[in-house]
Amino acid sequence: MWQSAFSFLQKIGKALMLPVSVLPVAGILLGVGSAKFTWLPETLSSVMAQSGGAIFGSLAIIFAIGVALGLTKNDGVSALAAVVGYVVLLATLGVMAKTLGVESKSLMGIDSIDTGVFGGIVIGGVAAGLFNRYYRIELPSYLGFFAGKRFVPIATAFAAIAIGILLSFVWPPIGRGIQAFSHWAAEGNPAMAFSLYGVIERLLLPFGLHHIWNVPFFFEVGSYLDPNTGKVITGEIQRYIAGDPTAGNMAGGYL
């Protein structure tokens, strides 16, 4: 059982490497564009900054696609299923937010509960699991068009509804927990928080599981109000690039 769980976590860690690989280009575009170099035309600087910001703003769906591809040997149908599932998830969370009176925000043009990259990772994993299980499914002849791989996006959409309803109850307390930890890490005992993060990250490194550990810290922990855009930014990486003085200290200052 332990061997199976360890193998599964390693697969998840490897799958996370694909979406993480887009972060350098996003950081370069945003960093160079925001620097306003005199030798770089102003229009081009704005294009680069906006392009980098767009990538960071779309990390959830990027992770959904990347995880789905990473767990299905790069089959494009799983990526399509992940996109369908993520959009359905946002819509479901939006409806549940109104029903439960939970705070929502606009994500991809849909008012929804912001689950960050966590929602994308979950949907990507679900899309991959459904693909691996049903990509050879056979249906009655009158439903033959939807057999095989075409069935996967349909199944993912219905699964996303169930996941969205569940997350609407589960995520708000998780979000409050992340905020409480962020406050403790930034103002309560930052030395202890950074040391704890770094020790565990290094212990997981030889097993290839550090990518799983890094995700919530890099993309969810902390919040910073960007004075330039007025938007609240979360995660060590995005806060650091936006100029948050409390960001970038995890694991001895990776950034």
C-alpha positions in Angstrom: 0.0 0.0 0.0 2.8 2.4 0.9 4.6 1.5 -2.3 1.5 2.2 -4.4 0.9 5.6 -2.6 4.5 6.6 -3.0 4.4 5.7 -6.7 1.2 7.7 -7.2 2.7 10.8 -5.5 5.8 10.6 -7.7 3.6 10.6 -10.7 1.8 13.7 -9.4 5.1 15.4 -8.8 6.3 14.6 -12.3 3.0 15.9 -13.8 3.4 19.2 -11.9 6.7 19.8 -13.6 5.1 20.6 -17.0 3.0 23.6 -15.8 5.8 24.8 -13.6 8.1 24.9 -16.6 6.1 27.9 -18.0 6.9 30.1 -15.0 10.4 31.2 -16.1 9.1 32.7 -19.4 6.2 34.3 -17.5 8.6 35.8 -15.0 11.0 37.1 -17.7 8.1 38.7 -19.6 6.7 40.3 -16.5 10.0 41.4 -15.1 11.5 42.9 -18.2 8.2 44.5 -19.2 7.7 46.0 -15.8 11.2 47.4 -15.5 10.5 50.0 -18.2 14.0 49.9 -19.7 14.9 53.0 -21.7 16.2 50.9 -24.7 12.9 49.0 -24.9 9.9 50.7 -26.6 7.1 51.5 -24.2 4.5 49.6 -26.2 6.7 46.5 -26.3 7.3 46.8 -22.5 3.5 46.9 -21.9 3.0 43.9 -24.2 5.6 41.9 -22.3 4.3 42.9 -18.9 0.7 42.1 -19.8 1.7 38.8 -21.4 3.6 37.7 -18.3 0.7 38.8 -16.1 -1.8 36.9 -18.2 0.2 33.7 -17.8 0.3 34.2 -14.0 -3.4 35.0 -14.0 -4.2 31.7 -15.8 -2.1 29.4 -13.7 -5.1 27.4 -12.5 -6.2 26.3 -16.0 -2.5 25.8 -17.0 -2.1 23.4 -14.1 -5.3 21.6 -15.0 -4.1 21.0 -18.5 -0.5 20.2 -17.5 -1.5 17.7 -14.8 -4.0 16.0 -17.2 -1.3 15.7 -19.9 1.4 14.5 -17.4 -0.8 11.7 -16.1 -2.0 10.5 -19.5 1.2 10.3 -21.6 0.4 13.7 -23.3 -2.9 12.7 -24.8 -4.7 15.8 -26.0 -8.2 14.6 -25.2 -7.3 14.7 -21.5 -6.3 18.3 -21.9 -9.6 19.1 -23.6 -11.4 17.3 -20.7 -9.5 19.3 -18.2 -10.5 22.6 -19.8 -14.1 21.5 -19.9 -14.0 20.3 -16.3 -12.3 23.5 -15.1 -14.9 25.8 -16.7 -17.7 23.7 -15.3 -16.0 23.8 -11.9 -15.9 27.6 -12.0 -19.6 27.8 -13.0 -20.6 25.4 -10.2 -18.6 27.2 -7.6 -20.2 30.5 -8.7 -23.7 29.2 -8.2 -22.8 27.7 -4.9 -21.2 30.9 -3.8 -24.5 32.8 -4.3 -26.4 30.0 -2.6 -24.1 29.9 0.5 -23.3 33.6 0.7 -19.6 32.9 0.1 -17.3 35.6 -1.3 -16.6 35.2 -5.0 -14.5 36.9 -7.7 -14.4 37.0 -11.5 -12.2 34.2 -12.9 -12.1 33.9 -16.7 -15.2 36.0 -16.9 -17.1 33.8 -14.4 -18.0 34.8 -10.9 -16.7 32.0 -8.8 -15.0 30.9 -5.6 -11.2 31.3 -6.1 -9.6 27.9 -5.3 -6.4 29.0 -7.0 -4.1 26.4 -8.6 -5.5 23.8 -6.2 -8.8 23.6 -8.2 -6.9 23.3 -11.5 -4.7 20.4 -10.1 -7.8 18.6 -8.8 -9.6 18.9 -12.1 -6.5 17.9 -14.0 -6.1 14.8 -11.9 -9.8 13.9 -12.3 -9.7 14.4 -16.1 -6.6 12.1 -16.2 -8.2 9.5 -14.0 -11.4 9.4 -16.1 -9.4 9.3 -19.3 -7.3 6.3 -18.2 -10.4 4.5 -17.1 -12.8 5.2 -20.0 -10.8 6.0 -23.1 -11.7 2.6 -24.5 -15.3 2.5 -23.3 -17.9 1.0 -25.6 -21.5 2.3 -25.7 -24.6 1.1 -27.5 -24.6 1.6 -31.2 -27.0 4.6 -31.1 -24.5 6.3 -28.8 -21.5 5.1 -30.7 -20.3 8.7 -31.6 -19.6 9.3 -27.9 -17.7 6.1 -27.3 -14.0 5.9 -26.5 -12.1 9.1 -25.9 -15.1 11.3 -26.7 -16.8 10.1 -23.6 -14.1 11.5 -21.3 -14.9 15.3 -21.5 -18.6 14.5 -20.9 -17.7 12.4 -17.8 -15.3 15.1 -16.6 -18.0 17.8 -16.9 -20.4 15.8 -14.6 -17.6 15.0 -12.2 -16.6 18.7 -12.1 -20.2 19.6 -10.9 -19.9 17.1 -8.0 -16.4 18.4 -7.2 -17.6 22.0 -7.3 -20.4 21.4 -4.9 -18.0 19.6 -2.5 -15.3 22.4 -2.8 -17.9 25.1 -2.1 -18.2 23.6 1.4 -14.6 22.5 1.9 -12.6 25.3 0.4 -13.7 28.3 2.5 -12.2 26.9 5.8 -9.1 25.8 3.9 -8.7 29.3 2.5 -9.0 30.7 6.0 -6.4 28.3 7.2 -4.0 29.4 4.5 -4.6 33.0 5.4 -3.9 32.2 9.1 -0.7 30.4 8.2 0.3 33.3 5.9 -0.1 35.8 8.7 1.9 33.6 11.1 4.7 33.1 8.5 4.9 36.8 7.6 4.4 38.4 11.0 4.2 35.8 13.8 7.4 33.7 13.4 8.8 34.0 9.9 12.1 32.3 10.9 10.4 29.2 12.1 8.0 29.1 9.1 10.8 29.4 6.6 13.0 26.9 8.4 10.2 24.4 8.6 9.4 24.8 4.9 13.0 24.5 3.9 13.7 21.3 6.0 10.7 19.5 4.7 11.3 20.6 1.1 14.9 19.2 1.3 13.8 15.9 2.8 11.3 15.4 0.0 13.8 16.4 -2.8 15.5 12.9 -3.1 12.1 11.3 -3.6 10.9 13.8 -6.2 8.0 14.8 -4.1 9.1 18.4 -3.4 7.0 19.7 -6.3 3.8 18.7 -4.4 5.1 20.4 -1.3 6.1 23.6 -3.2 2.7 24.2 -4.9 0.7 25.7 -2.1 3.6 27.9 -0.9 4.5 29.1 -4.4 1.0 29.8 -5.6 -1.4 30.1 -2.6 0.3 31.3 0.6 0.2 35.0 1.4 -1.6 37.9 -0.1 -0.5 41.3 -1.4 -2.4 44.3 -2.7 -0.6 45.3 -5.9 -0.4 49.1 -5.8 -0.2 49.3 -9.6 -3.3 47.2 -10.4 -5.2 47.2 -7.2 -5.6 43.4 -7.4 -4.9 41.0 -4.5 -2.0 38.7 -5.4 -1.3 35.3 -3.7 1.6 33.0 -3.7 5.3 33.5 -3.0 6.3 33.8 -6.7 3.7 36.3 -7.8 4.0 38.4 -4.7 7.8 38.6 -5.1 7.5 39.7 -8.7 4.9 42.3 -7.7 7.3 43.8 -5.1 5.9 42.4 -1.8 8.8 42.8 0.7 7.6 39.8 2.7 7.8 37.4 -0.2 10.6 35.3 -1.7 12.0 33.9 1.6 10.8 30.3 1.4 13.6 27.7 1.5 16.4 30.2 2.0 15.3 32.6 -0.7 14.8 30.5 -3.9 13.6 33.7 -5.7 
